[in-house]
């Protein structure tokens, strides 16, 4: 962390204060009135006091940014700041923390990468008091508006204590990155139930023993085994306790395909109209929106299937992206979400390897729902409302913090046959 520069500016009421002080000085010089001279002395003393105090408070103040591991588009992301006061005698009051100069890897400005109450500024925090040799933390809440790698460059500290006349500003250079995942939705239960039967292999058990599903083989009795798995016929033949070794049930496998080469009829119509003389920006915006919705749907399926124990893989056509085989683990889910977050649909595409597993579920950025080749399920972003659960005219985030009883009542309302 490096201290870049320190500036002194007039505070919110500093200009008015200076104007009033100048008027009083002129009146005191011409009138020689004792009360005006006293007021001028008090105002000049307050100006000097503000300048000295603000300089002393920020002289030994340092800040360290603590970024979250990841965020999601439309979800609140908390950025924490650790502020330390190295001064042994002077405390700092009313310290304001602000990010400045953060961009993402695509060189978008901060106003487009994050959403704040004031679009002209970045994430902001505030600390009331930092005592001598004390360290405190503050938080700044932001709502990412675009997926990708969000980069932070500088942190700004300022204070206008005690009178709000002088504003002392200090900037620190501290680089940091955090990954912003695509917008996540809660997938409809009926779609998840249909996805559980899209396993092309058709096998529902693992070929290893030690489970509790079907019979895998026979073995000797071990202390602590359940008496229900004892094979009494083999026990009677051999004279020793023989148990059935059972298999483990395997989770459903889904090979997810993201097709960004397909464009719906609406995009083709808009591009034709653009060639005829209309604006070409509308077609580009519509195409970009379809791609973002397709990426969001793919990320939502990855998250929901992981929570239900499914094995999921990913292959992308129409953009440069690695191929991921089916697997179930937290690092695997993180790699999938990071690949979808950094996916560039406008970049060069990568040829598809013929030896890769054919996707069982295909998401297309355009029209064409239904069944595809070899029984693959095709999902179109134009009908995205059918695939996600909507609450109060908006999609419910996948990070649901409601009580379990409320979520169960919602599931029962969606499917009364479930008990």
BAMARDREN-165266 format. One record per residue (C-alpha): x, y, z. Coordinates in Angstrom, 3 decimals. Layout:
N
px, py, pz
X, Y, Z
...
! end
This chain:
419
px, py, pz
0.000, 0.000, 0.000
1.410, 3.348, -1.065
0.312, 6.840, -0.080
-0.156, 8.726, -3.334
-1.037, 12.302, -2.525
-2.639, 14.553, 0.057
-4.887, 17.467, -0.815
-6.665, 20.158, 1.149
-9.961, 21.469, -0.140
-12.851, 23.520, 1.089
-15.592, 21.503, 2.741
-19.334, 21.568, 1.979
-19.783, 24.961, 3.673
-16.222, 26.170, 3.188
-16.916, 28.594, 0.340
-19.742, 30.277, 2.218
-17.562, 30.443, 5.328
-14.723, 32.130, 3.423
-17.082, 34.642, 1.791
-18.676, 35.583, 5.122
-15.239, 35.874, 6.760
-14.006, 38.202, 3.997
-17.089, 40.420, 4.360
-16.620, 40.610, 8.128
-12.933, 41.496, 7.702
-13.816, 44.384, 5.390
-16.536, 45.605, 7.766
-14.220, 45.308, 10.794
-11.422, 47.251, 9.056
-13.662, 50.152, 8.047
-15.851, 50.300, 11.168
-13.270, 49.369, 13.857
-16.132, 47.817, 15.811
-14.858, 45.572, 18.631
-17.606, 42.954, 18.231
-16.859, 42.546, 14.509
-13.157, 42.243, 15.235
-13.924, 39.521, 17.809
-16.103, 37.644, 15.322
-13.381, 37.874, 12.652
-10.861, 36.487, 15.122
-13.144, 33.572, 16.004
-13.797, 32.708, 12.363
-10.129, 32.877, 11.375
-9.250, 30.801, 14.443
-11.866, 28.200, 13.462
-10.415, 28.057, 9.950
-6.896, 27.497, 11.287
-8.162, 24.927, 13.810
-9.910, 22.959, 11.065
-6.794, 23.000, 8.917
-4.490, 21.812, 11.707
-6.846, 19.130, 13.078
-7.586, 17.611, 9.677
-3.852, 17.451, 8.934
-3.069, 15.799, 12.285
-5.879, 13.252, 11.999
-4.969, 11.951, 8.525
-1.196, 12.185, 8.889
-0.704, 8.644, 10.302
-3.936, 7.076, 9.081
-3.711, 3.945, 6.894
-6.393, 1.820, 5.244
-6.507, -1.764, 3.963
-9.220, -3.116, 1.675
-10.725, -6.573, 2.316
-12.501, -7.820, -0.796
-14.967, -10.734, -0.886
-14.005, -13.835, -2.838
-16.795, -13.270, -5.341
-20.033, -11.430, -6.000
-23.062, -11.859, -8.254
-24.836, -9.450, -10.565
-27.773, -7.855, -8.777
-26.737, -9.200, -5.358
-25.305, -6.990, -2.602
-21.540, -7.292, -2.228
-19.856, -6.112, 0.975
-16.414, -4.501, 0.809
-14.665, -4.082, 4.166
-11.988, -1.552, 5.082
-9.556, -1.828, 8.000
-8.512, 1.669, 9.119
-5.540, 2.010, 11.492
-4.465, 5.116, 13.361
-0.719, 5.241, 13.985
-0.863, 8.458, 15.995
-0.311, 8.053, 19.734
-2.243, 11.122, 20.888
-4.626, 12.400, 18.223
-7.833, 10.537, 17.349
-9.558, 10.704, 13.973
-13.228, 11.637, 13.682
-15.788, 11.401, 10.870
-13.531, 9.642, 8.367
-15.110, 9.001, 4.976
-13.833, 6.080, 2.813
-14.397, 5.981, -0.946
-13.187, 3.906, -3.882
-11.830, 5.798, -6.857
-10.539, 4.602, -10.184
-11.848, 1.003, -10.099
-12.400, -0.641, -13.460
-12.798, -4.182, -14.758
-10.639, -6.024, -17.258
-12.717, -4.777, -20.186
-11.878, -1.183, -19.245
-15.408, -0.271, -18.211
-15.755, 2.639, -15.849
-16.726, 2.127, -12.226
-20.172, 3.586, -12.806
-20.933, 0.695, -15.156
-19.299, -2.066, -13.138
-21.062, -1.341, -9.849
-24.325, 0.276, -8.884
-24.356, 2.746, -5.990
-26.905, 5.273, -4.677
-24.834, 7.985, -6.382
-23.723, 6.784, -9.841
-20.999, 9.442, -10.016
-19.072, 7.881, -7.105
-17.857, 4.441, -6.121
-18.425, 2.359, -2.970
-18.458, 4.512, 0.142
-18.030, 3.861, 3.872
-17.878, 5.988, 7.007
-16.168, 5.726, 10.402
-17.216, 7.844, 13.377
-14.094, 7.521, 15.545
-10.622, 5.970, 15.315
-8.765, 6.303, 18.579
-4.978, 6.601, 19.000
-3.237, 3.306, 18.122
-6.612, 1.816, 17.296
-7.867, -0.216, 14.312
-11.511, -0.231, 13.242
-13.457, -1.677, 10.321
-16.187, -0.231, 8.148
-18.282, -1.638, 5.312
-19.414, -0.409, 1.920
-22.268, -2.144, 0.102
-22.391, -2.264, -3.690
-24.522, -4.066, -6.263
-22.486, -5.303, -9.263
-24.193, -4.546, -12.555
-21.953, -6.534, -14.912
-20.181, -9.911, -14.739
-16.441, -10.238, -15.057
-13.289, -9.503, -13.095
-13.730, -6.268, -11.155
-10.489, -4.404, -10.512
-9.912, -1.829, -7.745
-7.031, 0.635, -7.814
-7.170, 3.433, -5.223
-8.791, 4.215, -1.871
-9.582, 7.739, -0.766
-9.851, 8.912, 2.864
-11.177, 12.347, 3.738
-12.497, 14.232, 6.720
-13.942, 17.694, 7.288
-13.964, 17.525, 11.090
-14.712, 19.590, 13.160
-16.573, 22.433, 11.418
-16.955, 21.115, 7.876
-14.922, 24.026, 6.510
-11.655, 22.333, 5.491
-11.727, 18.923, 3.757
-8.495, 16.932, 3.959
-8.133, 14.153, 1.324
-5.575, 11.330, 1.256
-5.341, 8.695, -1.521
-3.746, 5.251, -1.215
-2.767, 2.910, -4.052
-3.936, -0.653, -3.427
-4.773, -3.007, -6.284
-7.360, -5.737, -5.816
-9.544, -8.025, -7.918
-12.794, -9.824, -7.247
-14.843, -12.052, -9.514
-18.435, -11.070, -10.307
-20.588, -14.051, -11.296
-23.535, -13.737, -13.710
-27.012, -13.010, -12.373
-28.324, -16.060, -10.498
-31.944, -17.200, -10.395
-33.756, -20.030, -8.681
-34.505, -22.749, -11.224
-38.022, -24.187, -11.460
-38.425, -27.532, -9.669
-40.105, -29.177, -12.638
-37.158, -28.322, -14.874
-34.716, -29.722, -12.291
-36.780, -32.919, -12.112
-36.617, -33.245, -15.899
-32.866, -32.567, -15.908
-32.295, -35.424, -13.446
-33.301, -37.920, -16.174
-31.055, -36.496, -18.905
-28.145, -38.818, -18.054
-27.068, -40.302, -21.370
-25.257, -43.244, -19.705
-28.441, -44.451, -18.040
-26.630, -45.999, -15.054
-27.858, -44.996, -11.616
-25.260, -46.687, -9.424
-21.553, -46.488, -8.842
-19.478, -49.604, -9.457
-18.004, -49.816, -5.966
-19.143, -51.293, -2.706
-19.794, -49.869, 0.717
-23.097, -48.194, -0.068
-26.746, -48.924, 0.609
-28.370, -49.342, -2.811
-28.176, -52.561, -4.861
-26.113, -55.711, -4.319
-22.503, -55.354, -5.442
-21.091, -58.635, -4.090
-20.545, -60.715, -0.961
-18.073, -60.227, 1.870
-17.424, -61.426, 5.395
-19.282, -59.934, 8.321
-17.584, -57.007, 10.014
-18.356, -55.811, 13.501
-21.049, -53.155, 13.442
-22.751, -54.332, 10.209
-26.528, -54.237, 10.067
-28.171, -57.637, 10.472
-30.485, -56.867, 7.540
-27.646, -57.199, 4.998
-26.601, -60.693, 6.162
-27.048, -63.357, 3.460
-28.364, -66.259, 5.512
-28.174, -68.790, 2.658
-24.458, -68.222, 2.142
-23.984, -68.129, 5.901
-25.611, -71.552, 6.231
-23.431, -72.998, 3.442
-20.100, -71.688, 4.694
-20.727, -71.657, 8.424
-19.515, -68.033, 8.644
-21.464, -64.795, 8.646
-21.611, -63.503, 5.048
-22.984, -60.034, 4.221
-24.125, -58.451, 0.990
-21.900, -55.596, -0.154
-24.159, -52.838, -1.529
-23.414, -50.150, -4.115
-23.566, -46.398, -3.744
-26.304, -44.547, -5.648
-24.848, -42.105, -8.153
-26.137, -38.578, -8.563
-27.709, -37.551, -11.901
-25.242, -36.264, -14.471
-25.892, -33.249, -16.707
-23.691, -32.157, -19.566
-24.654, -28.525, -20.119
-24.073, -26.946, -23.506
-24.105, -23.181, -24.068
-24.718, -22.320, -27.725
-23.874, -18.697, -28.520
-23.800, -19.142, -32.283
-27.599, -19.350, -32.599
-29.589, -16.129, -32.960
-33.322, -15.902, -32.794
-35.647, -14.545, -35.432
-35.955, -11.247, -33.631
-32.229, -10.600, -33.984
-32.273, -11.542, -37.679
-35.198, -9.208, -38.279
-33.430, -6.360, -36.491
-30.230, -6.922, -38.442
-32.171, -6.882, -41.722
-33.835, -3.644, -40.719
-30.440, -2.216, -39.789
-29.126, -3.034, -43.280
-32.169, -1.326, -44.752
-31.206, 1.918, -43.073
-32.401, 1.604, -39.446
-30.175, 1.879, -36.412
-27.769, -1.046, -36.033
-27.325, -0.485, -32.325
-30.726, -2.021, -31.478
-29.740, -5.352, -33.019
-26.415, -5.365, -31.181
-28.090, -4.566, -27.872
-30.707, -7.273, -28.355
-28.026, -9.829, -29.233
-25.939, -8.862, -26.195
-28.987, -9.143, -23.930
-29.733, -12.644, -25.253
-26.156, -13.740, -24.602
-26.202, -12.348, -21.054
-29.506, -14.078, -20.306
-28.170, -17.359, -21.680
-25.043, -17.080, -19.519
-27.215, -16.209, -16.500
-29.439, -19.255, -17.092
-26.398, -21.522, -17.408
-24.884, -20.177, -14.169
-28.221, -20.612, -12.355
-28.474, -24.239, -13.481
-24.899, -24.856, -12.334
-25.646, -23.465, -8.846
-29.000, -25.190, -8.349
-27.811, -28.573, -9.589
-24.782, -28.361, -7.299
-27.019, -27.702, -4.295
-29.006, -30.856, -5.160
-25.962, -33.065, -5.580
-25.977, -33.388, -9.392
-22.818, -33.895, -11.421
-22.603, -31.205, -14.084
-20.243, -30.351, -16.928
-20.033, -27.479, -19.400
-19.187, -26.984, -23.056
-19.482, -23.689, -24.948
-19.813, -23.181, -28.696
-19.447, -19.795, -30.335
-16.899, -18.445, -27.816
-13.481, -19.374, -26.446
-14.045, -21.400, -23.262
-12.553, -24.525, -21.725
-14.463, -27.798, -21.724
-15.409, -29.133, -18.275
-16.352, -32.794, -17.717
-19.175, -33.794, -15.372
-18.175, -33.629, -11.736
-19.601, -32.574, -8.361
-17.478, -30.519, -5.987
-17.238, -26.963, -4.727
-13.990, -26.186, -6.614
-15.577, -27.561, -9.796
-18.619, -25.298, -9.356
-16.305, -22.326, -8.736
-14.382, -23.033, -11.946
-17.619, -23.259, -13.934
-18.918, -19.953, -12.571
-15.596, -18.212, -13.172
-15.552, -19.472, -16.773
-19.081, -18.163, -17.334
-18.236, -14.854, -15.637
-15.236, -14.190, -17.899
-16.857, -15.529, -21.081
-16.407, -13.138, -24.013
-19.035, -13.754, -26.689
-17.392, -11.238, -29.031
-14.027, -12.954, -28.945
-12.739, -15.701, -31.246
-14.629, -18.985, -31.039
-13.019, -22.353, -30.404
-13.577, -25.479, -32.481
-15.506, -28.283, -30.803
-13.646, -31.522, -30.113
-15.507, -34.499, -31.506
-14.319, -36.698, -28.660
-16.113, -34.582, -26.088
-19.344, -35.789, -24.539
-22.433, -34.578, -26.372
-24.440, -32.112, -24.222
-27.688, -33.422, -22.782
-29.036, -29.901, -22.139
-28.391, -27.056, -24.602
-29.039, -23.382, -23.868
-29.407, -21.268, -26.978
-29.232, -17.484, -27.167
-32.317, -17.381, -29.382
-35.398, -19.360, -30.390
-35.554, -23.122, -30.860
-36.805, -24.846, -27.726
-37.817, -28.485, -27.501
-35.822, -31.665, -28.138
-32.659, -31.627, -30.162
-30.513, -34.308, -31.659
-30.117, -37.527, -29.665
-32.832, -36.435, -27.223
-31.005, -33.334, -25.955
-33.197, -30.812, -24.163
-32.950, -27.342, -25.726
-33.698, -24.273, -23.591
-34.230, -20.879, -25.233
-33.699, -17.591, -23.459
-36.905, -16.175, -24.990
-38.845, -18.496, -22.637
-36.632, -17.939, -19.613
-39.676, -17.144, -17.458
-40.688, -20.816, -17.696
-37.379, -22.028, -16.319
-37.021, -19.793, -13.264
-39.259, -19.140, -10.272
-40.592, -15.591, -10.155
-41.681, -13.872, -6.934
-43.389, -10.462, -6.878
-42.811, -9.827, -10.608
-39.096, -10.432, -10.188
-36.871, -13.468, -10.205
-35.965, -14.764, -6.763
-32.202, -14.897, -6.143
-30.660, -18.289, -5.630
-29.151, -17.140, -2.333
-32.369, -17.497, -0.331
-32.133, -16.617, 3.360
-35.783, -17.226, 4.262
-36.758, -19.737, 6.967
-37.000, -23.368, 5.882
-40.700, -23.517, 6.746
-41.516, -20.624, 4.368
-39.584, -22.280, 1.537
-41.443, -25.573, 2.147
-44.841, -23.807, 1.965
-43.810, -22.295, -1.376
-42.852, -25.731, -2.740
-46.167, -27.195, -1.611
-48.047, -24.395, -3.366
-46.107, -25.067, -6.563
-46.781, -28.821, -6.445
-49.601, -29.918, -4.072
-48.764, -33.575, -4.703
-45.496, -33.206, -2.781
-45.771, -33.969, 0.897
! end
